[in-house]
Amino acid sequence: MNEDNPFDHSQIDDVIHGRLRLGVMAYLSSVSPAIFGELRDKVGATDGNLSTHLKKLEEAGYVRQEKRFVGKRPQTRVFLTDQGRQAWLSWIDQMRTIMGAAD
């Protein structure tokens, strides 16, 4: 470890760090809101798997879901919250610190 740039990997946000949740956060950071089906396709998940991971992100306050109808069809939009954006930026900073310490 580079002593000039120490890191503490225990501070990595486990809610974000899971592969599928990481993909959700990355995608939402650039397109919030996203339609559920669009998000599902982008991260390569099933409906049920994505729902489970969105629930975990929602419980952490990182995303919110809005259900509405477009015509007669239900539609779920997923938004990155301000808290979620802050957590995402913090996660990125933690990864940069870890990568920098590996030099």
Buried (B, 14 or more C-beta within 10 A) or exposed (E): EEEEBEBEEEEBBEBBEBEBBBBBBBBBBEBBBBBBEBBBEBBEBEEEEBBEBBEBBBEBBBBBBEEEEEEEEEEBBBBBBEEBBEBBEBBBEBEEBBEEBEE
